[in-house]
């Protein structure tokens, strides 16, 4: 009888520990990228070319990229019942990605925590954006004014890799 009682208590404690570990692993501090250098950046790059390449990098991740101003893009990732909005600020040598808004990701402003999925998206976007160089040579069409791109339109868009289910 003592054995059965002890086994039941142990099962309850083990279940509680698993719940706490699982819940704690799903949330983390909001990831931000500050002044990240572009790999292979050159001083003679054109900001319009950089803008276009950042838009393309976001589109490959199925992120809607909207130009707000020169050196500022608002990136929105939406999937099923979640949405994340990030500000991407940049020049020809460095960029930053900061949290702006979200829905369905459990953002807690007081603790500065959010679902770990958000951090995975930021990590992937950072990796893609940091590798936008080399840019096309000047005069090859890369100096036109950047346009706002909506990733819901699929014409002329390259195939996009699927995000893994682990994010």
C-alpha positions as CSV (number, residue, x, y, z in Angstrom):
1,X,0.0,0.0,0.0
2,X,2.8,2.4,0.8
3,X,4.4,1.5,-2.5
4,X,1.3,2.4,-4.5
5,X,0.9,5.7,-2.6
6,X,4.5,6.6,-3.2
7,X,4.3,5.7,-6.9
8,X,1.2,7.9,-7.4
9,X,2.9,10.9,-5.7
10,X,6.0,10.3,-7.8
11,X,3.9,10.2,-11.0
12,X,2.2,13.5,-10.1
13,X,5.5,15.2,-9.4
14,X,7.1,13.9,-12.6
15,X,4.1,15.1,-14.6
16,X,4.2,18.5,-13.0
17,X,7.9,18.8,-13.7
18,X,7.4,17.9,-17.4
19,X,4.7,20.5,-17.7
20,X,6.9,23.2,-16.2
21,X,9.9,22.3,-18.3
22,X,7.8,22.2,-21.5
23,X,6.1,25.6,-20.7
24,X,9.4,27.2,-19.9
25,X,11.0,26.0,-23.1
26,X,8.4,27.6,-25.3
27,X,9.1,31.1,-24.2
28,X,12.2,33.1,-24.4
29,X,13.5,36.7,-24.3
30,X,12.6,38.6,-27.4
31,X,15.4,38.3,-29.9
32,X,16.7,41.5,-31.4
33,X,19.5,42.1,-33.9
34,X,21.6,45.2,-33.3
35,X,24.0,46.7,-35.9
36,X,24.7,43.3,-37.5
37,X,27.3,43.7,-40.3
38,X,26.5,42.4,-43.8
39,X,29.0,39.8,-44.9
40,X,31.1,41.2,-47.7
41,X,29.7,44.8,-47.5
42,X,31.4,47.4,-49.5
43,X,31.5,51.1,-49.0
44,X,30.3,51.9,-52.5
45,X,27.0,50.0,-52.2
46,X,23.7,51.7,-53.2
47,X,21.0,51.9,-50.5
48,X,18.3,51.1,-53.1
49,X,20.2,47.9,-54.1
50,X,20.5,46.9,-50.4
51,X,16.8,47.6,-49.9
52,X,15.9,45.3,-52.9
53,X,18.1,42.5,-51.6
54,X,16.6,42.7,-48.1
55,X,13.1,42.5,-49.6
56,X,14.2,39.4,-51.6
57,X,15.7,37.8,-48.5
58,X,12.4,38.3,-46.6
59,X,10.3,37.0,-49.5
60,X,12.3,33.8,-49.5
61,X,11.1,33.3,-45.9
62,X,7.5,34.2,-46.8
63,X,7.7,37.5,-45.0
64,X,5.8,40.5,-46.3
65,X,8.3,43.3,-46.7
66,X,7.0,46.9,-46.8
67,X,9.3,49.9,-47.3
68,X,8.5,52.6,-44.8
69,X,11.3,55.0,-45.6
70,X,14.9,54.8,-47.0
71,X,16.7,52.5,-44.6
72,X,13.5,51.2,-42.9
73,X,11.4,48.1,-43.8
74,X,8.5,46.7,-41.9
75,X,8.6,42.9,-42.0
76,X,5.4,40.9,-41.3
77,X,5.3,37.2,-40.9
78,X,1.9,35.6,-40.6
79,X,1.1,31.9,-40.5
80,X,-2.2,30.3,-39.4
81,X,-3.2,32.0,-36.2
82,X,0.1,33.9,-35.4
83,X,1.6,37.1,-36.7
84,X,4.8,38.9,-36.0
85,X,5.8,42.4,-37.1
86,X,9.4,43.5,-37.0
87,X,11.3,46.7,-38.0
88,X,14.3,46.3,-40.1
89,X,16.6,49.4,-40.1
90,X,19.7,49.4,-42.2
91,X,22.3,51.3,-44.2
92,X,24.8,49.9,-46.7
93,X,27.0,48.2,-44.1
94,X,24.8,47.1,-41.1
95,X,21.2,46.2,-40.2
96,X,19.0,45.8,-37.1
97,X,15.8,43.8,-36.5
98,X,13.6,44.8,-33.7
99,X,10.2,43.6,-32.4
100,X,7.3,45.8,-33.2
101,X,4.1,43.8,-32.7
102,X,2.7,40.3,-32.6
103,X,-0.5,38.3,-32.3
104,X,-0.8,34.7,-30.9
105,X,2.8,34.5,-29.8
106,X,2.3,35.2,-26.1
107,X,4.3,38.4,-26.0
108,X,4.8,39.7,-22.4
109,X,6.1,43.3,-22.4
110,X,6.8,43.3,-18.7
111,X,9.1,40.2,-19.0
112,X,10.2,40.9,-22.6
113,X,9.4,37.3,-23.5
114,X,7.7,35.7,-26.5
115,X,7.2,32.3,-28.0
116,X,10.4,30.8,-29.1
117,X,9.0,30.5,-32.7
118,X,9.4,34.3,-33.0
119,X,13.1,34.0,-32.2
120,X,13.6,31.3,-34.8
121,X,12.0,33.5,-37.4
122,X,14.3,36.4,-36.5
123,X,17.4,34.1,-36.5
124,X,16.5,32.8,-40.0
125,X,15.8,36.3,-41.3
126,X,19.0,37.6,-39.9
127,X,21.0,34.8,-41.5
128,X,19.4,35.5,-44.9
129,X,19.7,39.3,-44.7
130,X,23.4,39.2,-43.6
131,X,24.3,37.4,-46.8
132,X,22.8,39.8,-49.3
133,X,26.1,40.8,-50.8
134,X,27.5,40.8,-53.5
135,X,25.1,43.3,-55.0
136,X,24.6,43.7,-58.8
137,X,27.0,46.1,-60.4
138,X,25.8,49.7,-60.7
139,X,24.0,50.4,-63.9
140,X,22.6,46.9,-64.1
141,X,19.1,47.9,-63.0
142,X,19.8,47.9,-59.3
143,X,19.4,51.7,-58.8
144,X,15.7,52.0,-59.3
145,X,13.5,53.0,-56.4
146,X,12.5,50.0,-54.3
147,X,8.8,49.1,-54.3
148,X,6.6,47.7,-51.6
149,X,6.3,43.9,-52.1
150,X,3.4,41.8,-51.0
151,X,4.4,38.1,-50.6
152,X,0.8,37.0,-51.2
153,X,1.4,37.6,-54.9
154,X,3.3,34.8,-56.4
155,X,4.1,36.0,-59.9
156,X,7.9,36.3,-60.5
157,X,8.8,35.2,-57.0
158,X,11.4,32.5,-56.6
159,X,10.4,29.3,-54.8
160,X,10.4,29.8,-51.1
161,X,11.8,27.2,-48.7
162,X,9.3,26.0,-46.1
163,X,10.1,26.8,-42.5
164,X,10.6,23.6,-40.5
165,X,7.8,22.5,-38.2
166,X,10.2,23.0,-35.3
167,X,9.8,26.7,-35.5
